[in-house]
């Protein structure tokens, strides 16, 4: 998996357990530049697992994680990890029920995303 540069696994109804399994595998994909994982019903637990793995993806330039019902906790986990993705140019995270706390966390993380060109 070390050479994998793009993973498009959206719209598969992975749920929290599937999201956690994918998240574990992401730690072995240092070259990953594109992660498209929208519409997978990850929920807060799956979002937290993916968020924890994003810190390993320093080459990530595009993240699509919308429509996963991440909630405030999953959103905050994703937001915290964004500080470790300096190359991120595209972030799509709509329809996640982040609420004020999750939205604030994402907003605060934007200061770290100097390459961001699409939100």
N, C-alpha and C positions, 0 to 999 in steps of 0.2 A: 504493500500500500504506500510505500514511501514516495513513489513517483506520481501518485494520483493527483491531478491538478483540478478536476471538476467532479463534483458529486451532485447529481440531480435526482433527488429521491422524493420529490413533492407528491402530494395527493395520493398517499398510500395508507392513510389511517393507521399509522404506526402505534399510536397511543403512547403513554408514558414509558412502558417497558421497552417497546421498540425504539423509542427515542433514546433511552438510556443505553441500549445496545449500540446504536449508531454513535452515540457520544463517546463510548469507550473506544470504538474503532478510530474515531477522529484523532485521537492522540498519536496515532501512527501514520498520519498523513501530513507531514511538515510542508509539503509543496502545494497543498490544497489552496487554490486561489478562488474557486467558486463553490459555494454551498447553497443549494436550492432545496429547502426542506419545508416549504409551505404546505398548508392544508393536511396536516398529519395528526391532529388532535393530541399534541404532545402534553398539553396541560402544564400546570406549574412544576410538577416533578420532572417531566421530560425536558421542559425548558431550562430548569436548573441544571440538569445533567449536561445538556448541550452547552449551556453557558460556561460551565466548569471546563469543558473541553476546548472552547474557543481560545483560551489563553495559549494553547499549543499551536494555534494556526496563525503565525505571524505573517505569512504570505497572503492571507485572505484578502481579496479585493472586492468580493461581492457576496453578500449574505441576504438570502430571501428566506424569511422565517415567519411570514404572515399567516394569519388564519389558523392559529394553533392554540388559542385560548390559554395563553401563558399565564395570565393573571399577574398581579403585582409582584409576586415572588419570582416567578419565571422571568418576567421582564427585568427585574432588578438583577438577576443572575446574568442574563444576556448583557445588560448594560455594564455591569462590572467587568465583564470579559472584554468588552470593546476597547478598553484601554490598552489591550495587548495586541490589537490588530491595526497597526499604524498605516498599512497599505489599503485599508478599507475605503473604497470609492463609492460603492453602492450598498445601501441598506434599505431593505423593504421589510417592515415589521407591522403592517396594518392588521386590524381585526384580531387583536389579542387580549382585549379586556384588561389592559394594563392598569387602569384606574389612575388616580392622582399620584400614588406612590411610585408605581412603575413608570409612569410618564415622566415624573421628576427625575428618576434614576437614569432613564434614557437621555433626557435633556442634558443632564450634568455630564454624561459620558461624551456628548458631542464635541466638547472642547478638545478631547484627545484625538479626534478623527480629522486630522488636518488634510488628508487626501480626499475626504468625502465630497462627492460631486452630485449625488442623487440620493434623496431621502424620501 
